[in-house]
Amino acid sequence: MYLALILITVGLNTAAQLLLKLGSGQGLINLYLLGGVTCYGLSTICYVFILGKFNVSFAYPLLIGLSVIATTFAGATYFHEKIPFLSLLGVGLMLSGICAIAFGKALN
C-alpha cells in the first residue's frame, strides 16, 4: 500500500512540474498552472500519509530523489529536452543513494 502511495506521490510531483512548465509564460492564471498547483497539493496530502508510516530521514530523500529522476526523464520525453552526460551521471548517483537509503531501512 505504501509503495503505491510513494509512487503516486512521485507521479503527482512529476505531473506538477510538467504542468507548471506548460503553463509558464502564459500569464499568472491558466489551466496548466492550476493543474500543477493541484498536483502539488495532492502530493502533499499523500506525503503526510507517508510520513505517518516512515521516518522523514527515509521518506524525504526517497521521494525527492525519485521525483528528480522521474522529472528528468519526463522532460526529455514530453519536451524533448536533452539530458547531458553529467546529468545522467547525477541520476545514476541519485539511484545509488536511494538504494543505499532503502537497504539501510531494510536492515533496521
C-alpha positions in Angstrom: 0.0 0.0 0.0 2.7 2.5 1.0 4.8 1.6 -2.0 1.9 2.6 -4.2 1.4 5.8 -2.3 5.1 6.7 -2.7 4.8 6.1 -6.5 1.6 8.1 -6.7 3.3 11.0 -4.8 6.3 10.9 -7.2 3.9 10.8 -10.2 2.0 13.8 -8.8 5.2 15.7 -8.3 6.4 14.9 -11.8 3.0 15.9 -13.3 3.1 19.1 -11.3 6.5 20.0 -12.8 5.3 19.2 -16.4 2.1 21.3 -15.9 4.0 24.2 -14.5 6.4 24.1 -17.4 3.4 24.1 -19.9 1.8 27.0 -18.0 4.9 29.2 -17.8 4.8 32.3 -19.9 1.0 32.1 -20.3 0.1 34.6 -17.6 -0.3 34.1 -13.9 -3.6 32.2 -14.1 -4.1 29.4 -16.6 -5.3 25.8 -16.5 -1.8 24.4 -16.6 -0.7 26.3 -13.6 -3.8 25.5 -11.7 -3.3 21.8 -12.6 0.3 22.0 -11.4 -0.7 23.6 -8.1 -3.4 21.0 -7.7 -1.0 18.1 -8.3 1.4 19.6 -5.7 -1.5 19.9 -3.2 -2.5 16.3 -3.7 1.1 15.1 -3.5 1.5 17.0 -0.2 -1.5 15.1 1.2 0.0 11.8 0.1 3.3 12.8 1.6 1.7 13.4 5.0 0.3 9.9 5.0 3.8 8.6 4.0 5.3 10.5 6.9 2.8 8.8 9.3 4.5 5.5 8.4 8.1 6.3 7.7 10.8 8.5 9.2 11.4 11.8 7.4 15.1 10.8 7.0 13.9 7.9 4.8 10.8 9.4 3.1 12.1 12.8 2.1 15.3 11.7 0.2 13.4 8.8 -1.4 10.6 11.0 -2.7 12.7 13.9 -3.7 15.3 11.6 -5.5 12.7 9.6 -7.3 10.9 12.9 -8.3 14.0 14.4 -9.7 14.8 11.3 -11.7 11.2 11.0 -13.0 11.1 14.7 -13.9 14.4 14.5 -15.7 13.1 11.7 -18.0 9.6 13.2 -18.3 11.2 16.4 -19.5 13.2 14.5 -22.1 10.1 12.5 -23.2 7.5 15.3 -23.4 9.6 18.4 -24.1 12.4 16.7 -26.0 14.9 18.2 -23.6 18.5 16.9 -23.9 20.0 15.1 -20.9 23.7 15.8 -20.8 26.1 13.1 -19.7 26.8 14.7 -16.4 23.1 14.8 -15.7 22.8 11.1 -16.4 25.7 10.5 -14.1 23.9 12.5 -11.4 20.8 10.4 -12.0 22.9 7.3 -11.5 24.4 8.7 -8.3 20.9 9.5 -7.1 19.7 6.0 -7.8 22.8 4.7 -5.8 21.8 6.9 -2.9 18.2 5.9 -3.0 19.3 2.2 -3.0 21.6 2.8 -0.1 18.8 4.5 1.9 16.4 1.7 1.1 18.9 -1.0 2.0 19.7 0.8 5.2 16.0 0.9 6.1 15.6 -2.8 5.3 18.5 -3.7 7.6 16.9 -1.9 10.6 
